């Protein structure tokens, strides 16, 4: 028979396995699970930031601080075409529309289109367009590209945002006058002639974003203000579209009030259907930077996502909310994504129902002068135009402007790793491997293929993201002792199929293996440091095949180890340790394992664990760790918001080698010492941070019984697994010594 391991957390679903052949019932992977491909489409680029975009009449109208544009693939300063502040590109090909070449004398911040696409409206800092006066707002005919001659409101200062609803153009910014009449940062004019309307909310700070409900029932505005019409309105307001009166807005409670360390502002608004979506950016550590959604009918809050990293722009496209931000912590406050330290994700998508992160993972960088990445989104219905201060898209040079469409096949899955099958029992082969990432499909189908004939022997459907790549596991018992075979994995997103390399030929065991390292390796460690390097070596080799080599500091190598034929590491300084070079995101399934020897009263120390520092001490001493107290008891510690520990009997600092194991599986934690259970508990989720697996010292003084003198501790055969070992596996490892 063939045994396949399934873990609920992994998102592996719908499996039915037969004995001699494999029958799998599972939902198929989709080539583009999000509504847009993560592969960018060819588009001309700009030499500086794009700050506003609208798609109308088959063109994308793009405004910003740029002074020239160039073809895709062209380096800065090559093939430049002079076109300052406003340009148009073909919405299908991304090519420059050379027939549209307006001349402006200042930056464009906002671009919006009429519902029928016949006009675009622009706002910014300019005072002339095509040689005639246009004070900070203007309109163009999309059929001819001509400036609309009889549409010329005069605005006293910057127009930052525009929204068109029916026959009305609403706009906001930093101005105080329109047509020399008081309009405090919000105003409205007619779309046909630009006639100033009596709509005149009085706002006491700059307006960054304005949008109107699709049914025209409400106008929403956000920015750096605290009152509207003399009423307290913290950075966001809901207004009557005719009178400009402030409307009840209970959903605005999603935005925390300013305090001494945090001020957050609404920077983006997109009304779609019965819901309006908001994006915030805050000043100060931990300040609200996320997105939130409100029911337009009741103005009540639907959901709130608290990713950290200011949100600059949002847009609903085909059932997803797309978000441009410099997100750096989406594990914050239950946001459901990657932790601080994983890196910046400048492009994300969120579920319209609850704000959870979706399966779309392209990326840009951030460039001068704002250094925030995307600043503006627009859609023609089935695409997303992205403008900002970035200079790369998906790691390739593309400055200022890029676009994504729903054209297939979308991004391809990454190539699966070459397998490392092991056979340590007669007629049994064990296979463990990590999932891969597809940048527009988090649900992929994996097939395990056997032999050069590529016979499918197992199938999985599993979810993965760039920050969470679960492992899959398979035990093949349909093999004969002495048989020579090999394996490979293929992965498909439903459109593109990628195969990994064949494993090296494997001879199926005829007798049980007694080699300790083979038994450990057969259980699929994510890192396995034998710690047997020669004295004077500074690098620790990872024997798992996962290339997580480490660096020794403050240790002595070459002492007698726990396993015959291999030496061990001894802590020779107060902070001796070995740290793996690869970082991981908040593992919620794992096993930590090592052999430890310590001698003397009051001696103990940290053995192996996780921490948020690669070189120094981890905050709070880290967690997911095994350490020894001064009385010689072994402690397994996990932090779920509180320090949760399991503690063995004392006396393990007796100068003998002891096998210690801690396992954790989504809240179920267990401690084993010398092959036997030593404690268990059910706790919460382990701390959500990005970190490194470390062998030896970290500062455990804040943990119960921690802080013991570590010098002289011997550590050998340290391993980390991406799942919880079973009691039988732990016992087998102990017995293999």
C-alpha positions as MATLAB code, in Angstrom:
seq = 'XXXXXXXXXXXXXXXXXXXXXXXXXXXXXXXXXXXXXXXXXXXXXXXXXXXXXXXXXXXXXXXXXXXXXXXXXXXXXXXXXXXXXXXXXXXXXXXXXXXXXXXXXXXXXXXXXXXXXXXXXXXXXXXXXXXXXXXXXXXXXXXXXXXXXXXXXXXXXXXXXXXXXXXXXXXXXXXXXXXXXXXXXXXXXXXXXXXXXXXXXXXXXXXXXXXXXXXXXXXXXXXXXXXXXXXXXXXXXXXXXXXXXXXXXXXXXXXXXXXXXXXXXXXXXXXXXXXXXXXXXXXXXXXXXXXXXXXXXXXXXXXXXXXXXXXXXXXXXXXXXXXXXXXXXXXXXXXXXXXXXXXXXXXXXXXXXXXXXXXXXXXXXXXXXXXXXXXXXXXXXXXXXXXXXXXXXXXXXXXXXXXXXXXXXXXXXXXXXXXXXXXXXXXXXXXXXXXXXXXXXXXXXXXXXXXXXXXXXXXXXXXXXXXXXXXXXXXXXXXXXXXXXXXXXXXXXXXXXXXXXXXXXXXXXXXXXXXXXXXXXXXXXXXXXXXXXXXXXXXXXXXXXXXXXXXXXXXXXXXXXXXXXXXXXXXXXXXXXXXXXXXXXXXXXXXXXXXXXXXXXXXXXXXXXXXXXXXXXXXXXXXXXXXXXXXXXXXXXXXXXXXXXXXXXXXXXXXXXXXXXXXXXXXXXXXXXXXXXXXXXXXXXXXXXXXXXXXXXXXXXXXXXXXXXXXXXXXXXXXXXXXXXXXXXXXXXXXXX';
ca = [
       0.000    0.000    0.000;
       0.955    3.640   -0.212;
       0.620    6.024    2.688;
       0.097    9.716    2.256;
       0.239   12.180    5.104;
      -2.319   14.964    5.261;
      -2.268   17.931    7.636;
      -5.353   20.103    8.036;
      -3.332   23.286    8.408;
      -1.707   22.824    5.019;
      -4.894   23.437    3.116;
      -4.654   19.963    1.564;
      -8.162   19.012    0.592;
     -10.384   16.385   -0.961;
      -8.186   13.266   -0.949;
      -9.188    9.647   -1.568;
      -6.345    7.127   -1.910;
      -6.720    3.552   -3.140;
      -4.186    0.805   -2.396;
      -2.793   -0.448   -5.712;
      -3.607    2.639   -7.744;
      -4.255    6.178   -6.669;
      -7.650    7.768   -7.047;
      -7.809   11.398   -6.046;
     -10.903   13.522   -5.764;
      -9.851   17.125   -5.269;
     -10.870   20.511   -6.619;
      -8.614   21.367   -9.547;
      -6.015   24.077   -9.313;
      -6.808   27.247  -11.226;
      -4.327   28.915  -13.555;
      -5.316   32.346  -12.213;
      -7.019   31.978   -8.838;
      -7.094   35.732   -8.369;
      -8.877   37.739  -11.047;
      -5.627   38.969  -12.600;
      -2.398   37.383  -13.707;
       0.642   38.192  -11.580;
       2.678   38.409  -14.779;
       2.856   42.027  -15.894;
       1.933   42.912  -19.472;
       4.220   45.037  -21.681;
       3.705   48.724  -21.042;
       5.636   51.892  -21.677;
       7.281   53.394  -18.614;
       7.974   56.832  -17.186;
      11.090   58.556  -15.897;
       9.475   59.582  -12.591;
       6.441   58.908  -10.430;
       2.925   58.294  -11.714;
       0.312   59.727   -9.323;
      -3.026   59.327  -11.107;
      -4.525   57.032  -13.766;
      -7.871   56.594  -15.508;
      -8.869   54.154  -18.245;
     -11.313   55.456  -20.851;
     -12.077   54.977  -24.551;
      -9.448   52.266  -24.982;
      -6.656   54.302  -23.432;
      -4.972   54.631  -20.062;
      -4.446   58.281  -19.177;
      -1.538   58.676  -16.813;
      -0.536   61.732  -14.793;
       2.363   62.413  -12.480;
       5.702   64.144  -12.034;
       7.416   62.481  -15.032;
       8.835   64.480  -17.952;
       9.433   61.665  -20.446;
       8.307   58.150  -21.297;
      10.081   55.193  -22.870;
       9.294   51.688  -24.187;
       9.230   48.619  -21.941;
      12.689   47.160  -21.439;
      14.463   50.435  -22.175;
      16.939   51.541  -19.539;
      16.707   54.953  -17.906;
      17.872   57.615  -20.341;
      17.457   55.482  -23.471;
      14.716   55.813  -26.111;
      13.128   58.579  -24.068;
      10.208   60.477  -25.613;
       9.546   63.886  -24.097;
       6.068   64.000  -22.594;
       5.669   65.832  -19.319;
       3.089   65.229  -16.583;
       0.324   63.648  -18.694;
       0.393   60.877  -21.306;
      -1.904   58.276  -22.836;
      -1.207   54.619  -23.579;
      -3.132   52.048  -25.575;
      -5.160   50.019  -23.074;
      -4.592   46.798  -25.016;
      -0.947   47.021  -26.067;
       0.476   49.434  -23.511;
       2.040   51.497  -26.302;
       2.328   55.254  -26.173;
      -0.508   57.095  -27.946;
       1.574   59.630  -29.807;
      -1.434   61.599  -31.010;
      -2.109   62.717  -27.438;
       0.632   65.153  -26.454;
      -0.699   67.877  -24.165;
       1.670   70.458  -22.752;
       1.348   71.232  -19.051;
       3.459   73.404  -16.790;
       3.066   71.365  -13.592;
       2.466   67.988  -12.029;
      -0.730   65.961  -12.314;
      -2.010   64.258   -9.160;
      -5.455   63.063  -10.203;
      -7.038   61.622  -13.344;
     -10.690   60.534  -13.577;
     -13.033   59.626  -16.413;
     -16.697   60.234  -17.097;
     -18.889   57.155  -16.944;
     -19.247   57.024  -20.726;
     -15.512   57.512  -21.242;
     -15.981   60.583  -23.386;
     -13.989   62.859  -21.117;
     -11.131   62.701  -18.691;
     -10.597   65.207  -15.908;
      -7.192   65.978  -14.466;
      -6.096   67.803  -11.330;
      -2.753   68.873   -9.938;
      -0.375   71.825   -9.644;
      -0.431   73.060  -13.270;
      -1.718   76.501  -14.296;
      -1.563   76.191  -18.080;
      -2.468   73.439  -20.540;
      -1.548   73.732  -24.209;
      -0.620   77.359  -23.631;
      -3.959   78.455  -22.148;
      -4.884   79.024  -18.525;
      -6.170   76.034  -16.643;
      -5.746   76.528  -12.923;
      -5.144   73.076  -11.454;
      -8.069   71.311  -13.092;
      -8.902   70.590  -16.728;
     -10.861   68.304  -19.047;
      -9.993   66.525  -22.306;
     -12.142   64.999  -25.017;
     -11.053   61.368  -25.376;
     -12.201   61.081  -28.997;
     -10.028   63.948  -30.217;
      -7.519   64.392  -27.420;
      -8.362   68.092  -27.367;
      -8.568   70.234  -24.273;
     -12.228   71.034  -23.616;
     -12.293   74.748  -24.293;
     -15.414   75.680  -22.328;
     -14.600   73.635  -19.194;
     -12.351   75.784  -17.046;
     -13.006   76.061  -13.330;
     -10.230   77.992  -11.575;
      -8.829   76.431   -8.407;
      -6.525   78.330   -6.055;
      -4.202   75.495   -5.067;
      -3.463   71.794   -5.626;
      -6.207   69.406   -6.723;
      -5.262   65.990   -5.329;
      -8.291   63.812   -6.089;
     -11.260   63.709   -8.497;
     -14.382   61.545   -8.706;
     -17.068   61.768  -11.388;
     -20.662   60.772  -10.683;
     -23.248   61.286  -13.406;
     -23.162   64.942  -14.347;
     -21.064   66.061  -11.386;
     -17.305   66.242  -10.885;
     -16.297   66.181   -7.214;
     -12.735   67.089   -6.293;
     -10.567   67.653   -3.247;
      -7.116   68.857   -2.323;
      -5.381   71.758   -0.601;
      -7.294   74.699   -2.122;
      -9.445   77.340   -0.459;
     -11.063   78.979   -3.471;
     -12.774   77.863   -6.680;
     -13.683   80.617   -9.143;
     -12.688   83.008   -6.324;
     -15.453   81.640   -4.102;
     -14.689   79.885   -0.842;
     -14.444   76.141   -1.182;
     -12.449   74.689    1.681;
     -10.657   71.703    0.149;
     -13.780   70.087   -1.358;
     -15.851   71.297   -4.291;
     -18.103   70.156   -7.129;
     -18.699   71.380  -10.679;
     -20.832   70.180  -13.539;
     -19.255   67.701  -15.920;
     -20.496   69.447  -19.051;
     -19.533   73.116  -18.571;
     -17.607   73.120  -15.300;
     -20.192   75.278  -13.568;
     -19.453   75.632   -9.872;
     -22.123   73.976   -7.736;
     -23.250   75.120   -4.271;
     -21.880   71.890   -2.749;
     -19.339   73.284   -0.280;
     -18.362   71.144    2.728;
     -15.850   73.004    4.885;
     -12.850   70.783    5.657;
     -10.063   71.915    8.004;
      -7.238   69.926    6.380;
      -6.056   68.559    3.056;
      -8.229   66.052    1.229;
      -6.348   63.080   -0.251;
      -9.173   60.957   -1.653;
     -12.784   61.336   -2.745;
     -15.216   58.856   -4.284;
     -18.948   58.615   -4.815;
     -21.177   55.611   -4.203;
     -22.122   53.861   -7.443;
     -25.764   54.790   -6.859;
     -24.805   58.410   -6.218;
     -26.251   58.374   -2.699;
     -23.147   59.416   -0.762;
     -19.806   61.116   -1.243;
     -16.844   59.887    0.786;
     -13.717   61.922    1.450;
     -10.537   61.202    3.358;
      -7.396   63.084    4.233;
      -5.535   65.076    6.850;
      -8.474   66.687    8.591;
     -10.323   66.524   11.875;
     -13.498   68.536   11.226;
     -16.004   68.918    8.403;
     -18.635   71.650    8.621;
     -17.473   72.197   12.200;
     -18.254   68.589   13.141;
     -15.540   66.264   14.414;
     -14.621   63.911   11.572;
     -11.396   61.989   12.097;
      -9.681   61.796    8.650;
     -12.807   60.502    6.871;
     -16.334   61.689    6.240;
     -19.552   60.696    4.493;
     -21.404   63.551    2.818;
     -24.738   64.265    1.190;
     -24.060   64.551   -2.576;
     -26.351   67.586   -2.958;
     -26.164   69.583    0.257;
     -22.675   68.599    1.384;
     -24.026   67.870    4.846;
     -22.229   65.393    7.090;
     -24.014   62.021    7.270;
     -23.962   59.538   10.155;
     -20.954   57.260    9.695;
     -20.587   54.628   12.445;
     -18.151   52.634   10.308;
     -15.593   55.421   10.616;
     -14.833   54.096   14.098;
     -12.474   51.708   12.286;
      -9.962   54.567   12.237;
      -8.293   55.097   15.624;
      -8.134   58.693   16.868;
      -4.735   60.400   16.815;
      -2.549   60.217   19.883;
       0.964   61.244   20.772;
       2.566   58.383   18.874;
       0.134   57.684   16.038;
      -1.818   59.632   13.467;
      -3.441   57.660   10.662;
      -5.091   59.154    7.587;
      -7.400   57.853    4.877;
      -5.381   57.971    1.658;
      -7.509   55.915   -0.755;
     -11.226   55.271   -1.323;
     -13.010   53.015   -3.817;
     -16.788   52.601   -3.867;
     -17.972   49.447   -5.627;
     -21.503   48.076   -5.604;
     -22.976   48.224   -2.113;
     -19.619   48.657   -0.365;
     -17.024   51.397   -0.042;
     -13.419   50.461    0.701;
     -10.790   52.601    2.408;
      -7.013   52.509    2.722;
      -5.072   54.186    5.524;
      -1.508   55.265    6.135;
      -0.214   56.082    9.581;
       2.721   57.844   11.203;
       4.454   55.981   14.003;
       5.222   52.371   14.788;
       2.193   50.093   14.770;
      -0.086   52.894   13.568;
      -3.114   51.782   11.533;
      -2.042   51.349    7.894;
      -4.633   48.913    6.674;
      -7.881   48.643    4.763;
     -11.507   48.596    5.845;
     -14.911   48.209    4.252;
     -18.254   49.856    4.950;
     -21.790   49.046    3.837;
     -22.958   52.045    1.815;
     -26.606   51.656    2.772;
     -25.985   51.821    6.523;
     -22.448   53.251    6.709;
     -21.595   50.448    9.141;
     -18.293   48.605    9.239;
     -18.030   45.274    7.413;
     -14.400   44.371    8.112;
     -10.971   45.753    8.895;
      -7.549   44.413    7.888;
      -4.629   45.708    9.952;
      -1.593   45.000    7.789;
       1.168   47.447    8.680;
       2.716   49.529    5.875;
       0.797   52.527    4.556;
      -1.899   51.846    1.963;
      -1.615   54.340   -0.879;
      -4.189   53.089   -3.401;
      -6.957   50.500   -3.760;
      -9.222   49.286   -6.558;
     -11.885   46.592   -6.913;
     -11.338   44.425   -9.993;
     -13.377   41.318  -10.804;
     -14.326   40.399   -7.266;
     -11.077   41.263   -5.449;
      -9.794   44.370   -3.709;
      -6.334   45.204   -5.046;
      -4.066   47.147   -2.754;
      -0.925   49.197   -3.342;
       1.072   49.722   -0.169;
       4.437   49.113    1.405;
       3.061   46.336    3.612;
       5.694   44.888    5.919;
       3.672   43.122    8.627;
       0.455   41.372    7.667;
       0.426   39.101   10.690;
      -0.451   42.138   12.813;
      -3.766   42.030   14.672;
      -5.010   38.947   12.854;
      -4.389   40.331    9.359;
      -3.674   36.762    8.244;
      -0.452   37.158    6.285;
       3.302   37.445    6.572;
       5.174   38.693    9.657;
       7.480   41.638   10.163;
      10.883   40.860    8.678;
       9.635   38.838    5.716;
      10.046   41.873    3.474;
       7.866   44.430    1.720;
       4.900   43.435   -0.428;
       3.934   46.459   -2.493;
       1.076   44.702   -4.293;
      -1.566   42.566   -2.588;
      -5.162   41.535   -3.055;
      -7.855   41.069   -0.434;
     -11.109   39.166   -0.225;
     -14.110   41.470   -0.555;
     -16.019   39.532    2.092;
     -13.592   39.700    5.002;
     -10.426   41.493    3.887;
      -8.245   38.398    4.104;
      -5.235   38.300    1.808;
      -5.790   36.684   -1.570;
      -3.676   34.586   -3.952;
      -1.858   37.317   -5.875;
       1.832   37.938   -5.271;
       3.538   40.114   -7.875;
       5.723   42.867   -6.483;
       7.389   46.159   -7.232;
      10.047   48.060   -5.368;
       9.936   51.644   -4.104;
      11.898   54.539   -5.556;
      12.424   58.258   -5.081;
      11.058   60.671   -4.159;
       8.313   59.143   -2.015;
       9.893   55.678   -1.547;
       6.535   53.961   -1.065;
       5.954   52.019   -4.312;
       2.509   52.065   -5.965;
       0.573   55.338   -5.685;
      -2.304   54.991   -8.172;
      -4.560   52.244   -9.572;
      -7.082   52.214  -12.395;
      -9.011   49.557  -14.278;
     -10.808   49.217  -17.567;
     -12.786   46.299  -16.112;
     -10.503   43.298  -16.634;
      -7.107   44.820  -15.957;
      -5.186   46.817  -13.369;
      -2.949   49.742  -14.241;
      -0.436   50.531  -11.525;
       1.447   53.786  -11.202;
       3.921   54.927   -8.581;
       7.524   55.644   -7.724;
       8.808   52.107   -8.346;
      11.597   51.225  -10.764;
      11.059   47.451  -11.026;
       8.136   45.067  -11.449;
       8.644   41.418  -10.514;
      12.363   42.102  -10.290;
      12.661   43.464  -13.837;
      13.279   47.111  -14.717;
       9.940   48.889  -15.254;
       9.678   52.418  -13.955;
       6.626   54.340  -12.868;
       3.931   52.372  -14.692;
       2.951   48.734  -15.111;
      -0.218   46.757  -15.775;
      -1.750   43.365  -15.124;
      -4.476   41.650  -17.134;
      -6.594   38.521  -16.816;
      -5.041   36.952  -19.897;
      -3.933   33.358  -19.369;
      -2.036   31.323  -18.603;
      -0.861   33.590  -15.775;
       2.225   33.008  -13.699;
       3.675   29.503  -13.691;
       4.343   27.529  -10.514;
       7.948   27.448   -9.377;
       9.918   24.311  -10.201;
       9.657   21.662   -7.465;
      12.834   20.720   -5.636;
      14.762   17.594   -6.495;
      13.500   14.881   -4.153;
      15.603   13.163   -1.486;
      13.855    9.817   -0.898;
      15.130    7.512    1.835;
      14.655    3.823    2.523;
      15.650    2.662    6.011;
      13.129   -0.159    6.377;
      12.725   -3.154    4.053;
      10.160   -2.425    1.350;
       9.520    1.162    2.472;
      10.490    4.506    0.901;
       9.834    7.828    2.622;
       9.517   11.074    0.653;
       9.173   14.598    2.046;
       9.235   17.848    0.076;
       8.215   21.519    0.341;
       5.420   23.009   -1.719;
       6.165   25.779   -4.216;
       4.737   29.211   -4.961;
       2.652   30.350   -7.920;
       2.253   34.118   -7.840;
      -1.403   34.155   -8.911;
      -2.648   30.813   -7.579;
      -2.187   29.682   -3.988;
      -3.926   26.348   -4.615;
      -1.812   23.955   -6.669;
      -2.010   20.279   -7.579;
       1.037   18.085   -6.947;
       1.698   14.643   -8.378;
       4.389   12.280   -7.183;
       5.831   10.398  -10.157;
       7.759    7.150   -9.882;
      10.448    5.864  -12.208;
      11.417    7.086  -15.649;
       7.966    6.022  -16.840;
       6.560    8.768  -14.560;
       3.742    6.719  -13.053;
       1.593    8.857  -10.743;
       1.550    7.292   -7.276;
       0.118   10.167   -5.220;
      -1.732   13.422   -5.782;
      -2.277   16.376   -3.489;
      -4.063   19.699   -3.717;
      -2.343   22.106   -1.339;
      -2.168   25.807   -0.567;
       1.031   27.827   -0.340;
       2.109   31.458   -0.249;
       5.504   33.138   -0.477;
       5.653   33.210    3.328;
       4.117   29.814    4.063;
       5.241   26.781    2.068;
       3.983   23.640    3.811;
       5.622   20.278    3.229;
       3.991   17.187    1.745;
       4.839   13.660    2.825;
       4.459   10.207    1.291;
       5.374    6.672    2.308;
       5.668    4.243   -0.608;
       5.297    0.595    0.383;
       4.595   -0.665   -3.138;
       8.295   -1.380   -3.588;
      10.434   -4.502   -3.385;
      13.564   -4.811   -1.234;
      16.578   -4.350   -3.461;
      14.575   -2.543   -6.158;
      16.263    0.488   -7.687;
      13.914    3.365   -8.475;
      13.608    7.125   -8.513;
      10.961    9.797   -8.015;
      10.091   13.298   -9.102;
       7.295   15.803   -8.434;
       5.209   17.724  -10.920;
       3.022   20.668  -10.019;
       0.243   22.309  -12.000;
      -1.939   25.366  -11.612;
      -4.472   23.912  -14.055;
      -2.800   25.494  -17.056;
       0.958   25.194  -16.722;
       2.636   22.028  -15.464;
       6.210   22.071  -14.151;
       8.232   18.959  -13.346;
      11.118   18.774  -10.909;
      14.305   16.849  -11.567;
      14.493   13.103  -10.982;
      15.867   12.069   -7.635;
      19.108   10.144   -7.584;
      18.515    6.396   -7.990;
      17.460    4.816   -4.708;
      17.934    1.197   -3.694;
      15.082    0.014   -1.500;
      16.339   -1.340    1.812;
      16.523   -5.078    2.292;
      17.404   -4.868    5.978;
      16.641   -2.177    8.564;
      19.184    0.636    8.628;
      21.025    1.299   11.875;
      22.716    4.500   10.664;
      21.478    7.327   12.860;
      21.817   10.015   10.183;
      19.871    7.948    7.657;
      17.023    7.382   10.116;
      16.836   11.116   10.882;
      16.998   12.058    7.208;
      14.251    9.606    6.298;
      11.818   11.592    8.438;
      12.270   14.744    6.362;
      14.034   17.349    8.512;
      13.888   20.946    7.334;
      17.355   21.420    8.828;
      19.767   18.867   10.226;
      23.030   20.012   11.741;
      25.212   17.077   12.777;
      27.635   19.546   14.405;
      30.527   17.220   13.607;
      32.816   19.622   11.784;
      36.491   19.667   12.641;
      37.883   22.023   15.280;
      38.401   25.520   13.886;
      35.555   25.291   11.388;
      33.230   28.291   11.311;
      30.432   26.931    9.082;
      27.950   24.223   10.036;
      26.707   22.065    7.173;
      22.998   21.331    6.914;
      22.680   17.614    6.150;
      18.958   17.816    5.334;
      19.550   18.828    1.736;
      17.709   22.112    2.344;
      20.901   24.217    2.343;
      20.319   25.877    5.694;
      23.975   26.027    6.630;
      24.904   27.945    9.741;
      27.681   29.898   11.424;
      29.422   28.947   14.667;
      30.389   31.546   17.259;
      31.792   30.911   20.723;
      31.877   27.112   20.465;
      34.485   24.374   20.429;
      34.186   21.587   17.865;
      35.523   18.053   17.853;
      34.427   16.776   21.256;
      33.045   13.259   21.628;
      29.476   13.179   20.355;
      26.303   11.347   21.281;
      26.471    9.209   18.142;
      29.441    6.951   17.489;
      31.557    8.178   14.611;
      30.449   11.813   14.853;
      31.712   14.616   17.046;
      29.749   17.338   18.803;
      29.796   21.046   19.539;
      30.554   22.366   23.013;
      29.582   25.839   24.208;
      32.883   27.470   25.160;
      31.679   31.019   25.850;
      28.741   32.592   27.644;
      26.897   33.087   24.328;
      28.161   30.257   22.102;
      25.757   29.234   19.376;
      25.172   28.213   15.779;
      22.524   30.044   13.722;
      21.087   28.757   10.444;
      21.237   31.186    7.545;
      17.645   30.705    6.345;
      14.756   32.562    7.919;
      11.193   31.285    8.325;
       7.795   32.845    8.910;
       6.106   32.000   12.222;
       6.059   28.167   11.973;
       2.903   26.661   13.439;
       3.933   23.022   12.933;
       7.419   21.935   13.871;
       9.682   19.637   15.836;
      12.948   20.635   17.496;
      15.343   17.831   18.391;
      18.874   17.473   19.738;
      21.169   15.494   22.001;
      22.465   17.461   24.968;
      25.077   16.923   27.682;
      25.708   19.237   30.626;
      27.517   18.742   33.913;
      27.307   20.414   37.261;
      24.903   22.037   39.640;
      23.373   25.310   38.398;
      24.409   24.602   34.829;
      21.965   24.343   31.961;
      21.191   26.639   29.033;
      19.333   26.899   25.754;
      19.670   23.881   23.478;
      17.775   24.690   20.271;
      14.992   27.067   19.294;
      13.654   29.918   17.201;
      14.502   33.616   17.482;
      14.091   36.897   15.665;
      17.803   37.722   15.501;
      20.343   36.137   13.189;
      23.383   37.524   14.971;
      22.493   38.903   18.392;
      20.074   37.937   21.131;
      16.429   37.446   20.199;
      13.688   39.583   21.659;
      12.337   37.853   24.754;
      14.813   35.021   24.196;
      12.777   33.708   21.250;
      10.533   30.683   21.658;
       9.791   27.255   20.107;
      12.752   26.138   22.126;
      14.272   23.503   24.351;
      16.393   24.609   27.293;
      17.805   23.154   30.491;
      17.135   24.631   33.917;
      19.754   24.846   36.649;
      18.297   21.718   38.267;
      18.790   19.732   35.076;
      15.147   19.597   33.980;
      14.393   20.018   30.271;
      11.879   22.700   29.261;
       9.998   23.057   25.986;
       8.722   26.625   25.570;
       6.297   28.251   23.124;
       5.015   31.812   23.332;
       1.349   32.209   22.352;
       1.102   35.634   23.964;
       2.190   34.088   27.224;
       5.126   31.814   27.954;
       3.847   28.242   27.776;
       6.229   25.587   29.052;
       6.448   21.857   29.562;
       9.050   20.706   32.096;
      10.634   17.284   32.617;
      11.994   15.797   35.792;
      15.318   17.182   36.990;
      18.812   15.743   36.941;
      19.631   15.823   33.231;
      22.795   17.884   33.929;
      24.500   14.681   35.022;
      27.245   14.568   32.411;
      25.373   12.084   30.205;
      23.917   12.535   26.741;
      20.130   12.996   26.696;
      17.820   12.996   23.696;
      15.365   15.947   23.844;
      12.453   16.660   21.510;
       9.710   19.284   21.429;
       6.792   19.045   18.993;
       4.090   21.573   18.204;
       1.095   21.142   15.901;
      -1.258   24.124   15.775;
      -1.483   24.434   19.545;
      -0.710   20.854   20.607;
       2.715   20.877   22.257;
       4.599   17.813   23.539;
       7.931   17.235   25.225;
       9.962   14.036   25.019;
      13.133   13.169   26.932;
      15.161   10.062   26.128;
      12.422    8.721   23.883;
       9.637    8.971   26.470;
       6.816   11.536   26.770;
       7.566   14.145   29.420;
       4.588   16.485   29.110;
       1.855   17.831   26.840;
      -0.496   20.795   26.680;
      -2.891   22.579   24.355;
      -2.029   26.239   23.867;
      -2.639   29.037   21.370;
      -0.874   29.932   18.127;
       2.867   30.332   18.425;
       4.186   33.886   18.173;
       3.847   35.489   14.743;
       7.335   36.592   13.806;
      10.027   36.005   11.235;
      13.126   34.301   12.522;
      15.951   31.807   12.431;
      16.528   28.397   13.965;
      19.396   28.610   16.453;
      21.405   25.940   18.241;
      22.895   26.970   21.573;
      22.677   30.272   23.382;
      19.902   32.827   23.406;
      18.880   34.913   26.376;
      16.335   32.792   28.255;
      16.522   34.719   31.527;
      12.920   35.915   31.125;
      11.633   32.348   30.807;
      10.717   30.155   33.793;
      13.947   28.694   35.179;
      15.912   30.159   32.282;
      19.248   31.916   32.339;
      21.346   29.000   33.558;
      25.096   29.083   32.940;
      25.550   27.583   29.500;
      29.332   27.148   29.283;
      30.372   23.530   28.861;
      27.083   22.339   27.330;
      27.549   19.748   24.607;
      25.014   19.661   21.764;
      24.863   17.095   18.977;
      22.652   16.028   16.055;
      20.338   19.061   16.102;
      17.349   18.871   13.772;
      14.219   20.842   12.928;
      11.212   19.322   11.128;
       8.311   21.143    9.423;
       5.775   18.949   11.208;
       5.281   17.265   14.570;
       7.086   13.935   14.883;
       4.972   11.089   16.214;
       5.829    9.334   19.487;
       6.968    6.314   17.449;
       9.325    8.444   15.395;
      10.783   10.062   18.515;
      11.328    6.657   20.102;
      12.960    5.356   16.914;
      15.377    8.283   16.874;
      16.325    7.712   20.510;
      16.769    3.982   19.950;
      18.960    4.566   16.893;
      21.860    5.826   19.012;
];
